[in-house]
Amino acid sequence: MECNYKKIGLFGGTFNPPHIGHVRALESFCREICPDVVYIMPSNIPPHKEISEGDSPALRFHMAQLAFGGNQADISEYSEKTVFSAIEISRTGKSYSIDTVNKLISLFGCEKIYMYVGSDMLFYFEQWKDYKELFKKCVLVTAARCSADQQKLKERCEEYRVKYDCEYILLPLQPFDISSTELRDMLSCKNSLYETKKYLTGELYEYIIKNDVYCKKSPPDDITSKKTTEEIRGLLPRNIDKNRLEHTFSVEKTALSLAEIYLPLYGYSDKYFEDISAAALLHDFTKNRPQEWHESYLNRFMRGFAGYPAVYHSWSAAYYALENFFVNPRVFRAVYSHTTGRADMDIFEKIIYLADFIEPGRKHDSCIKLREKFNFLVCRHLNEQDKLINILDKIILESLDGTLEHLKNSGKPVCPLLFEASDFLSDEKNVGFTSL
C-alpha cells in the first residue's frame, strides 16, 4: 500500500523510564510539527548510554505505551497518528538512528524525517554514527531540558546550521529538569517512591509501584523463563484451531532439534532453548484471527503494511508477544520474520523460519523435498561446522526462492522482505558458501 504521509516524526529514546518531560516534549513536538504520523521508538541497545544489567526492551516498550498512550489529555488528539514501533528492538546490535531514519525514508519515500533529539544528546550530535547523513536526511527537533541550556542549545543549533546546512526547530517547551537516571535512582529507594509521582504519568507510576520495577534486588534474566513458555503453551488452544495447534507443536519439536545442532555453533547454551520454544509456540499465535483484527491491531505499531495479508499474522503475533508476554528481542525477531525471513537473520530467526517450512506435517512437495535434502546433508556433514552453517543458509535460500517463484506465478503480492532475505543470502560476501 502506498502511504500518503509526507511529514514523518521520529520520537525515540531509551525510555527507562519515560517521564513527564518526555510527555511534554511529545506534546510540543506534535503541536509544532503536525506530523502525518509520529513513530515512538524505544531503542534496543542505545549507542550513547549505558543500559542496566537485565535491561528489558519489552518492559521499556510497555512503559512507553503507558506514558504516551491516548489517555494523556494533551496527546489524545494525536493518538491516531501515533505508532509504537519496535523497529529498533527488532534489529540486532546497537540502535543507530541512521538505520532507523533510512528505514523510514525507504518506507515512506519522503525526503526528510522530523527527528526529536534531546538537548543532552544534541550537544554531542557530531559523535553519532553517520551524523553528516543525519543532518541531510533529518530536520532536528529539540528543546532545552533545563533553563540554563536554552541559550547554549540555540547557539549549538546555529553552529550546526552554518557548518552543515542543516535544518532545526527549537520547541517552545517549558524546561523540565529531571533525567531518567535520576528517576531510576529515586525509584530504587523505597523512601523516595512517593516523591517520584510528580514526574510520571498516573498509569505508569501505578504500574512501576505495583510491579516493583526498579526496587528488585536482582535484575531479570533476558532469556525466556519456563513459566512464560508454559503460560504461552497453555493459552494456545484458546487462540488457534486444532490443526494449527498440531502444526505449532511440530514446529516447536523441529526447532528444538535444529537448536541442538546450531545454537552451540553460535555460542548459545541450552538455556536458550526456552527462547526457541517460545518463538515456535508464538509464531502462529494470531493466525486464526480475522483480517480486520490484524489490520486494526497492526495500525497501532506500523504503517505501510497493508497489501500483504499472508504476512499479517507474523507481524501481529510478534507485537502481541511483545505486549502480552514481554518477549526479548530474539523471540520478537524470530516470530516477526518467520513467514518472509529478512536480510541478515540471526540464528534464532533462521531456526524458526526453517522449522516452520520443513516440519513433518508439511505435505507440500516443495516442503517434503527440502526437508529430505536438509536431513540428508546434515547427516552427511554433522561434524563439519562450516558446512553445517552453509547447509542451513542454502536450504533457507532455496525455500525463499521457491516461495518467490510461487507467488510470482500465482500473481499474489510479494512482501519486499522476501526479496531482501533472498538477495542477502544470494550474496556470497554475506554467507561465504562452500561446496557440499
C-alpha positions as CSV (number, residue, x, y, z in Angstrom):
1,M,0.0,0.0,0.0
2,E,1.3,3.4,-0.9
3,C,1.2,5.8,2.0
4,N,0.3,9.5,1.6
5,Y,2.3,10.5,4.6
6,K,4.7,13.4,3.8
7,K,5.7,14.5,7.3
8,I,7.1,11.7,9.4
9,G,8.0,12.3,13.0
10,L,10.5,10.2,15.0
11,F,10.4,10.4,18.7
12,G,12.9,7.9,20.1
13,G,14.7,7.2,23.3
14,T,15.7,4.6,25.9
15,F,12.6,5.5,27.9
16,N,13.9,3.9,31.1
17,P,11.5,5.2,32.4
18,P,9.7,7.8,30.2
19,H,8.8,10.8,32.4
20,I,6.6,13.9,32.3
21,G,9.5,15.7,30.5
22,H,9.3,13.2,27.6
23,V,5.5,13.5,27.5
24,R,5.6,17.3,27.4
25,A,8.2,17.1,24.6
26,L,6.0,14.8,22.6
27,E,3.0,17.1,23.1
28,S,5.0,20.1,21.9
29,F,6.5,18.1,19.0
30,C,3.1,17.1,17.7
31,R,1.7,20.7,18.1
32,E,4.6,22.4,16.4
33,I,5.4,19.8,13.7
34,C,1.9,18.5,12.9
35,P,3.3,15.2,11.6
36,D,1.2,12.9,9.5
37,V,2.5,10.1,11.6
38,V,4.9,10.0,14.6
39,Y,6.9,7.0,15.5
40,I,7.5,6.5,19.2
41,M,10.7,4.3,19.0
42,P,12.1,2.7,22.1
43,S,15.7,1.7,21.5
44,N,17.1,-1.8,21.8
45,I,20.8,-1.1,22.7
46,P,21.3,2.7,22.8
47,P,24.8,3.7,21.4
48,H,25.4,6.6,23.7
49,K,24.0,5.3,27.0
50,E,24.8,2.5,29.4
51,I,22.0,0.1,30.0
52,S,21.5,-1.6,33.3
53,E,22.1,-5.3,33.7
54,G,19.0,-7.3,32.9
55,D,17.5,-4.5,30.8
56,S,14.3,-5.4,29.2
57,P,13.4,-3.6,25.9
58,A,9.9,-5.1,26.2
59,L,9.4,-3.5,29.6
60,R,10.6,-0.2,28.3
61,F,8.3,-0.6,25.2
62,H,5.4,-1.2,27.6
63,M,6.2,1.8,29.8
64,A,6.4,4.0,26.7
65,Q,2.8,2.8,25.8
66,L,1.6,3.7,29.3
67,A,3.3,7.1,29.3
68,F,2.5,8.2,25.8
69,G,-0.9,6.4,25.3
70,G,-4.1,8.1,24.3
71,N,-5.3,8.6,27.9
72,Q,-3.0,11.6,28.1
73,A,-5.3,14.5,27.5
74,D,-2.9,16.7,25.5
75,I,-1.8,13.8,23.3
76,S,-5.2,12.1,22.7
77,E,-5.9,14.2,19.6
78,Y,-2.7,12.7,18.0
79,S,-3.4,9.1,19.0
80,E,-4.5,8.1,15.6
81,K,-1.2,9.5,14.2
82,T,1.0,7.7,16.7
83,V,2.6,4.3,16.4
84,F,4.6,2.5,19.0
85,S,7.3,0.9,16.8
86,A,9.7,-2.0,17.6
87,I,11.8,-1.3,14.5
88,E,14.9,-0.7,16.7
89,I,14.0,-3.6,19.1
90,S,13.8,-5.9,16.1
91,R,17.3,-5.1,15.0
92,T,20.4,-6.8,16.3
93,G,23.2,-4.7,17.7
94,K,23.2,-1.1,18.7
95,S,20.2,1.1,17.8
96,Y,21.8,3.6,15.4
97,S,19.5,6.5,14.4
98,I,20.8,6.5,10.8
99,D,19.5,2.9,10.3
100,T,16.1,3.9,11.6
101,V,15.9,7.1,9.5
102,N,16.9,5.2,6.4
103,K,14.2,2.6,7.1
104,L,11.5,5.3,7.4
105,I,12.7,7.1,4.3
106,S,12.6,3.9,2.4
107,L,9.2,3.0,3.7
108,F,7.5,6.3,3.0
109,G,9.6,7.8,0.2
110,C,9.9,11.1,2.0
111,E,12.8,13.5,1.7
112,K,13.4,14.1,5.4
113,I,12.4,12.8,8.8
114,Y,11.5,15.2,11.7
115,M,13.6,13.7,14.4
116,Y,13.4,14.7,18.0
117,V,16.8,14.8,19.8
118,G,17.1,15.5,23.5
119,S,19.2,18.5,24.3
120,D,21.7,16.4,26.2
121,M,22.3,14.3,23.1
122,L,22.2,17.2,20.6
123,F,25.3,18.8,22.2
124,Y,27.2,15.7,21.2
125,F,25.5,15.1,17.9
126,E,28.8,15.1,15.9
127,Q,29.7,11.9,17.8
128,W,26.7,10.0,16.4
129,K,27.2,7.4,13.7
130,D,27.0,9.0,10.2
131,Y,25.9,12.3,11.7
132,K,26.5,14.2,8.4
133,E,24.0,11.9,6.7
134,L,21.6,12.6,9.6
135,F,22.0,16.3,9.1
136,K,21.0,15.8,5.4
137,K,18.1,13.5,6.0
138,C,16.6,15.0,9.1
139,V,15.0,18.1,10.4
140,L,16.4,18.1,14.0
141,V,13.7,19.0,16.6
142,T,14.9,19.7,20.1
143,A,14.1,21.6,23.4
144,A,16.1,22.6,26.4
145,R,15.8,20.2,29.3
146,C,16.8,23.0,31.8
147,S,16.7,26.8,31.7
148,A,20.5,27.0,31.8
149,D,20.7,25.1,28.5
150,Q,18.3,27.3,26.4
151,Q,20.8,29.8,25.1
152,K,23.6,27.3,24.7
153,L,21.2,25.0,22.8
154,K,20.2,27.7,20.4
155,E,23.9,28.6,19.8
156,R,24.8,24.9,19.1
157,C,21.9,24.5,16.7
158,E,23.0,27.7,14.8
159,E,26.5,26.3,14.7
160,Y,25.3,23.1,13.1
161,R,23.1,25.1,10.6
162,V,26.1,27.1,9.4
163,K,28.6,24.2,9.4
164,Y,26.3,21.5,7.8
165,D,23.5,23.5,6.2
166,C,21.1,21.5,8.4
167,E,17.5,22.4,9.4
168,Y,16.4,22.6,13.0
169,I,13.4,23.5,15.1
170,L,13.5,24.7,18.7
171,L,10.3,23.8,20.5
172,P,8.7,26.4,22.8
173,L,8.8,24.0,25.7
174,Q,9.0,24.8,29.4
175,P,12.1,23.1,30.7
176,F,11.6,20.1,32.9
177,D,14.8,19.3,34.8
178,I,14.7,15.6,35.6
179,S,16.5,12.7,34.0
180,S,15.6,9.1,33.7
181,T,18.8,8.2,35.5
182,E,17.8,10.4,38.5
183,L,14.3,8.9,38.4
184,R,15.7,5.3,38.5
185,D,17.8,6.1,41.5
186,M,14.8,7.6,43.3
187,L,12.5,4.7,42.3
188,S,15.1,2.1,43.6
189,C,14.8,3.7,47.0
190,K,11.5,2.9,48.7
191,N,11.8,6.1,50.8
192,S,11.6,8.2,47.6
193,L,8.8,6.4,45.8
194,Y,6.1,9.0,46.6
195,E,8.3,11.9,45.6
196,T,8.6,10.4,42.0
197,K,4.8,10.6,41.5
198,K,5.0,14.1,40.1
199,Y,7.5,13.0,37.5
200,L,5.4,10.2,36.0
201,T,2.0,9.8,34.4
202,G,-0.6,8.2,36.6
203,E,-0.8,4.9,34.8
204,L,3.0,4.5,34.6
205,Y,3.5,5.4,38.2
206,E,1.0,2.8,39.4
207,Y,2.5,0.2,37.1
208,I,6.0,0.8,38.4
209,I,5.0,0.7,42.0
210,K,2.7,-2.3,41.7
211,N,5.4,-4.3,39.8
212,D,8.3,-3.1,41.9
213,V,10.1,-2.4,38.6
214,Y,13.2,-0.6,40.0
215,C,13.3,-1.9,43.5
216,K,14.1,-5.6,42.6
217,K,17.4,-6.7,44.1
218,S,18.3,-8.9,41.2
219,P,17.5,-8.0,37.6
220,P,15.5,-10.5,35.5
221,D,17.3,-12.8,33.1
222,D,16.7,-11.8,29.5
223,I,16.1,-15.4,28.4
224,T,12.5,-16.6,28.3
225,S,11.5,-18.3,31.6
226,K,10.0,-21.8,31.7
227,K,7.0,-20.2,33.4
228,T,6.4,-17.9,30.5
229,T,6.8,-20.7,27.9
230,E,4.3,-22.8,29.8
231,E,1.9,-19.9,30.0
232,I,2.0,-19.5,26.3
233,R,1.6,-23.2,25.8
234,G,-1.5,-23.2,28.0
235,L,-3.1,-20.3,26.1
236,L,-2.6,-21.8,22.6
237,P,-5.8,-24.0,22.5
238,R,-7.9,-20.9,23.1
239,N,-6.2,-18.9,20.3
240,I,-5.7,-21.3,17.4
241,D,-7.6,-24.3,16.0
242,K,-6.7,-27.9,16.3
243,N,-4.8,-28.2,13.0
244,R,-2.8,-25.1,13.7
245,L,-2.1,-26.4,17.2
246,E,-0.7,-29.6,15.8
247,H,1.4,-27.7,13.4
248,T,2.7,-25.4,16.2
249,F,3.8,-28.2,18.4
250,S,5.5,-29.9,15.4
251,V,7.3,-26.6,14.6
252,E,8.5,-26.5,18.2
253,K,9.8,-30.0,18.1
254,T,11.6,-29.4,14.8
255,A,13.0,-26.1,16.0
256,L,14.4,-27.7,19.2
257,S,16.1,-30.4,17.0
258,L,17.7,-27.7,14.9
259,A,18.7,-25.8,18.1
260,E,20.6,-28.8,19.4
261,I,22.7,-28.7,16.3
262,Y,23.0,-25.0,15.6
263,L,22.9,-22.9,18.8
264,P,26.2,-24.4,20.1
265,L,27.9,-23.3,16.9
266,Y,26.9,-19.7,17.6
267,G,28.0,-19.9,21.3
268,Y,24.5,-20.3,22.8
269,S,24.0,-22.7,25.7
270,D,20.9,-24.9,26.1
271,K,19.3,-22.2,28.3
272,Y,18.4,-20.5,25.1
273,F,16.2,-23.5,24.1
274,E,13.5,-21.6,26.0
275,D,13.7,-18.8,23.5
276,I,13.3,-21.3,20.7
277,S,10.3,-22.9,22.3
278,A,8.7,-19.6,23.0
279,A,9.2,-18.3,19.4
280,A,7.9,-21.6,17.9
281,L,4.8,-21.6,20.2
282,L,4.1,-17.9,19.4
283,H,4.8,-17.9,15.6
284,D,1.1,-18.6,14.6
285,F,-0.5,-17.3,17.8
286,T,-2.8,-14.9,16.0
287,K,-3.1,-16.9,12.7
288,N,-6.8,-17.7,13.2
289,R,-7.9,-14.1,13.8
290,P,-9.8,-12.3,11.0
291,Q,-8.1,-9.9,8.7
292,E,-9.9,-6.9,10.1
293,W,-8.5,-7.7,13.5
294,H,-4.9,-7.8,12.1
295,E,-5.3,-4.5,10.3
296,S,-6.7,-2.8,13.3
297,Y,-4.1,-4.2,15.7
298,L,-1.1,-3.6,13.5
299,N,-2.2,0.0,12.9
300,R,-1.1,0.7,16.4
301,F,2.5,-0.3,15.6
302,M,3.1,0.0,11.8
303,R,2.2,2.0,8.7
304,G,2.6,0.9,5.1
305,F,1.9,-2.8,5.9
306,A,-1.3,-3.3,4.0
307,G,-1.3,-5.4,0.9
308,Y,0.4,-8.4,2.3
309,P,-2.3,-10.3,4.3
310,A,-0.5,-13.6,4.2
311,V,2.2,-12.0,6.4
312,Y,-0.1,-10.1,8.8
313,H,-0.1,-12.9,11.4
314,S,3.7,-12.9,11.6
315,W,3.8,-9.2,12.5
316,S,0.7,-9.2,14.7
317,A,1.9,-12.3,16.6
318,A,5.3,-10.6,17.3
319,Y,3.7,-7.4,18.6
320,Y,1.2,-9.4,20.6
321,A,4.0,-11.4,22.2
322,L,5.9,-8.2,23.0
323,E,2.8,-6.7,24.6
324,N,1.5,-9.7,26.5
325,F,4.5,-11.8,27.3
326,F,7.3,-9.2,27.3
327,V,9.4,-11.4,25.0
328,N,13.0,-10.5,24.4
329,P,14.3,-9.2,21.0
330,R,15.4,-12.6,19.9
331,V,11.9,-14.1,20.2
332,F,10.3,-11.0,18.7
333,R,12.5,-11.1,15.6
334,A,12.0,-14.9,15.2
335,V,8.2,-14.5,15.3
336,Y,8.2,-11.4,13.1
337,S,10.4,-12.9,10.4
338,H,9.1,-16.5,10.3
339,T,7.0,-16.1,7.1
340,T,9.3,-13.9,5.0
341,G,12.7,-14.0,6.5
342,R,14.7,-10.9,6.3
343,A,18.2,-9.7,5.4
344,D,20.9,-10.7,7.9
345,M,18.7,-13.0,10.0
346,D,20.2,-14.2,13.3
347,I,20.3,-17.9,14.2
348,F,17.0,-17.8,16.1
349,E,15.2,-16.4,13.1
350,K,16.7,-18.9,10.8
351,I,15.8,-21.8,13.0
352,I,12.1,-20.8,13.4
353,Y,11.8,-19.9,9.7
354,L,13.1,-23.3,8.6
355,A,11.3,-25.3,11.2
356,D,8.0,-23.7,10.1
357,F,8.8,-24.7,6.5
358,I,10.1,-28.3,6.9
359,E,8.2,-29.6,10.0
360,P,6.9,-33.2,9.3
361,G,3.3,-32.0,9.0
362,R,4.0,-30.0,5.9
363,K,2.8,-32.2,2.9
364,H,3.5,-29.8,0.0
365,D,6.1,-31.3,-2.4
366,S,8.5,-28.4,-2.0
367,C,8.5,-28.8,1.8
368,I,9.0,-32.5,1.6
369,K,11.9,-32.2,-0.9
370,L,13.6,-29.5,1.2
371,R,13.1,-31.5,4.4
372,E,14.6,-34.6,2.9
373,K,17.5,-32.7,1.4
374,F,18.3,-30.8,4.6
375,N,18.2,-34.0,6.7
376,F,20.5,-35.8,4.2
377,L,23.0,-33.0,4.1
378,V,23.1,-32.5,7.9
379,C,23.6,-36.3,8.5
380,R,26.4,-36.3,5.9
381,H,28.3,-33.3,7.3
382,L,27.3,-33.5,11.0
383,N,30.9,-33.0,12.2
384,E,31.8,-30.2,9.8
385,Q,30.8,-26.9,11.4
386,D,31.3,-24.6,8.4
387,K,29.3,-26.8,6.2
388,L,26.5,-27.2,8.7
389,I,26.1,-23.4,8.6
390,N,26.2,-23.4,4.8
391,I,23.6,-26.1,4.7
392,L,21.2,-24.0,6.8
393,D,21.7,-20.9,4.6
394,K,21.4,-22.8,1.4
395,I,18.2,-24.6,2.4
396,I,16.6,-21.3,3.6
397,L,17.6,-19.6,0.3
398,E,16.0,-22.4,-1.7
399,S,12.8,-22.1,0.3
400,L,12.7,-18.3,-0.2
401,D,13.3,-18.6,-3.9
402,G,10.7,-21.3,-4.2
403,T,8.2,-19.1,-2.4
404,L,9.0,-16.1,-4.6
405,E,8.5,-18.1,-7.7
406,H,5.2,-19.5,-6.5
407,L,3.9,-16.0,-5.6
408,K,5.0,-14.5,-8.9
409,N,3.4,-17.3,-10.9
410,S,0.2,-17.1,-8.9
411,G,0.0,-13.3,-9.2
412,K,0.0,-12.8,-5.5
413,P,1.7,-9.8,-3.9
414,V,5.2,-10.3,-2.7
415,C,6.3,-8.7,0.5
416,P,9.6,-6.8,0.0
417,L,11.2,-8.6,3.0
418,L,11.2,-11.8,0.9
419,F,13.3,-10.2,-1.8
420,E,15.6,-8.7,0.8
421,A,16.2,-12.0,2.5
422,S,16.8,-13.8,-0.8
423,D,19.2,-11.2,-2.1
424,F,21.2,-11.2,1.2
425,L,21.6,-15.0,1.1
426,S,22.4,-14.9,-2.6
427,D,25.4,-12.6,-2.0
428,E,28.4,-14.8,-1.2
429,K,30.0,-11.9,0.7
430,N,27.3,-12.3,3.3
431,V,27.3,-16.1,3.7
432,G,30.5,-17.4,2.2
433,F,29.1,-20.6,0.8
434,T,31.4,-23.6,0.5
435,S,30.9,-26.6,-1.7
436,L,29.0,-29.5,-0.2
